Amino acid sequence: MNKRKLLLVSNSTLHGSGYLDHCQNHICSFFTRDVKRVLFVPYALHDRDAYAKTAREKFRTLGYELDSIHEASDPVTAVRNAEAIFIGGGNTFRLLKCLYDNDLVTEIRRRVLEDGVPYMGSSAGTNVATISINTTNDMPIVFPPSFSAIGLVPFNINPHYLDHDPSSRHMGETREQRITQFHEEAETPRVLGLREGSLLLVEGNNVKLLGTTKARLFTRNQPSVEYEPGSDISFLLTHTHSDSSLTQQ
Amino acid sequence: MNKRKLLLVSNSTLHGSGYLDHCQNHICSFFTRDVKRVLFVPYALHDRDAYAKTAREKFRTLGYELDSIHEASDPVTAVRNAEAIFIGGGNTFRLLKCLYDNDLVTEIRRRVLEDGVPYMGSSAGTNVATISINTTNDMPIVFPPSFSAIGLVPFNINPHYLDHDPSSRHMGETREQRITQFHEEAETPRVLGLREGSLLLVEGNNVKLLGTTKARLFTRNQPSVEYEPGSDISFLLTHTHSDSSLTQQ
């Protein structure tokens, strides 16, 4: 029995609403009443105190106390004792480097996959929950020891997925072109493009798309496929090779 | 006497025109009539044959023969014998990894800085000419051994620099926010945001902004500054520390 329990959010703030407002009902359903305290990881932003304050205030309104890992004397012990984990967004490279610097990557993986500690991620916190950060949108402002991430699911996510604007005169690559470049490389996993407003609920071997926007799945050497909110996309957990012909049933 | 001679282009194709059309007069002035053959580096794109064909056809119309390094039996020898070098755009991570994999980073640096071989870069080829690829816009589709790059100039560039669109409802970071995140890290160099349509001519210790769009200079802990096309921005070569108080004279 796989104990994995994940809530992977594309973005922490939706245009026109406050921090985590758009997914707060999902957060409360996810953490349930058994959870009293959530361990927050603010490493993706520079000002950790301010970030923890914002997150703490929001979680209090939802009925949860929040401990920030940057205030713990020993981060590994904090993860070992956590009832629940929330990794916030910001810069994915900074976040992953800091997770490695504090020896947290394998410890978080163990706690979530073996002990069933619920894991919520937002944006960069969603990226690091997947196989690797190869499909982040962020600027590589620091050099992490690896792009391999916590690996709670056997696919990659592109948060803040953005459709091409046909009226744009900008000649930089579209998001679709960037993900296609990733899939030009050998043995690359599937990439789920999570538009702002969408989130993923993973419970054991079940994956459901929640929220208000569709998600787009990119598979190496295959056409991309759109999924509506409410879709069961559990098959994403069963085939790790992106170019399997059995992936889109 | 510094022999450095660089033409660093923000983008290879400007909206509404063909490949390298917008900077072709600058290319001809830059390589002069002494150069007969240009060594092209197509590593940033997956289909090197097609990329070399596109570049070769364009350079022929300008009066230059083009040899693609991916067709050479020994890439290091090809660099050692090159009259001129042009590194094209695409994915910056793929490009830099391939430069390292082929032991070309120090060899190109030596040829340009010591032997005065003219170097032209476009987009990703401009990124790798600077201190590091920490300020690329590209997706990190492969893991290079380092983000340190060829280091032909003591600052960083952000090609395809994009101003914030105030009408956008997308909540991902703006380009300015991303560069600001870079400057939250210690000892980070200045970043020149090169908008599409602009390019940089470096001759010895002189730097001139060419093209049709302004460039925006980001310095750690200081307000950003705009420079008009035609500006002499040679001071960028003289101070490597971004938070020096002497950088914006």
Interface residues (C-beta under 8 A of the other chain):
Chain A: N11 T13 L14 H15 G16 H46 G90 N91 F93 R94 I133 N134 T135 T136 N137 D138 M139 P140 I141 V142 F143 S146 F147 H160 L162 R169 H170 M171 G172 E173 R178 I179 Q181 F182 E184 E185 T188 E196
Chain B: N11 T13 L14 H15 G16 H46 G90 N91 F93 R94 I133 N134 T135 T136 N137 D138 M139 P140 I141 V142 F143 S146 F147 H160 L162 R169 H170 M171 G172 E173 R178 I179 Q181 F182 E184 E185 T188 E196
